[in-house]
Amino acid sequence: MRKKIVVCSIELIQNNLKHNPEYTAKLSITENINEYVISIKETINKSKLENLKNKINEINKTEIDQLNQIYNQNLENNQINTGNGLVLCKLKSTKNIYIYYSETSNNLVESRIDITFEKL
């Protein structure tokens, strides 16, 4: 379980560094009775929000077996900007990924992505 959480935490940090380097992200891991939740909070441009929401919705709608195939195909073909980090997190957690956001000023949005892991 810890390894899955660490892998997904690293993926979320790498996503921020790759796609949103101008803003600092804050990563947190919380433990509840039955689960762990990784959250990353970041400021993003409104123009990037739709793409991120669409990618998360697409990942959430896709069956785990199909996501596994997509993930492996992307690795084999050296695909860039495919959302493979989020796909990997979904595969590790098997739970839906959630995004929350609120608009701020100057075309910016405060966003939070949550990934949940059930305790075994």
DAVEN-V464437 format. One record per backbone hydrogen bond with DSSP energy under -1.0 kcal/mol. CO is the residue of the C=O (numbers start at 1). NH is the residue of the N-H. E is the energy in kcal/mol with one decimal. If there is no record, write none. Layout:
CO_NH_E / CO_NH_E
//
This chain:
1_5_-2.1 / 2_6_-2.7 / 3_7_-2.7 / 4_8_-2.3 / 5_9_-2.3 / 6_10_-2.5 / 7_11_-2.2 / 8_12_-2.4 / 9_13_-2.1 / 10_14_-2.9 / 11_15_-2.5 / 12_16_-1.9 / 13_17_-2.4 / 14_18_-2.5 / 15_19_-3.0 / 16_20_-2.2 / 20_23_-1.7 / 26_41_-2.6 / 28_39_-2.9 / 30_37_-2.5 / 34_119_-2.9 / 35_32_-3.5 / 36_117_-2.9 / 37_30_-2.6 / 38_115_-2.5 / 39_28_-2.8 / 40_113_-2.2 / 41_26_-2.6 / 42_111_-3.2 / 44_109_-2.8 / 45_48_-1.5 / 48_52_-2.0 / 49_53_-3.0 / 50_54_-2.8 / 51_55_-2.4 / 52_56_-2.4 / 53_57_-2.6 / 54_58_-2.6 / 55_59_-2.3 / 56_60_-2.7 / 57_61_-1.8 / 63_67_-2.5 / 64_68_-2.4 / 65_69_-1.6 / 66_70_-2.6 / 67_71_-2.9 / 68_72_-2.2 / 69_73_-2.7 / 70_74_-2.6 / 71_75_-2.0 / 72_76_-2.6 / 73_77_-2.3 / 74_79_-2.4 / 75_78_-1.1 / 83_87_-2.3 / 84_88_-2.9 / 85_89_-1.9 / 86_90_-2.3 / 87_91_-2.4 / 88_92_-2.3 / 89_93_-2.4 / 90_94_-3.1 / 98_114_-2.7 / 100_112_-2.6 / 102_110_-2.8 / 105_108_-1.0 / 107_46_-2.6 / 108_104_-2.7 / 109_44_-2.8 / 110_102_-2.0 / 111_42_-2.3 / 112_100_-2.7 / 113_40_-2.0 / 114_98_-2.3 / 115_38_-2.9 / 117_36_-2.6
//
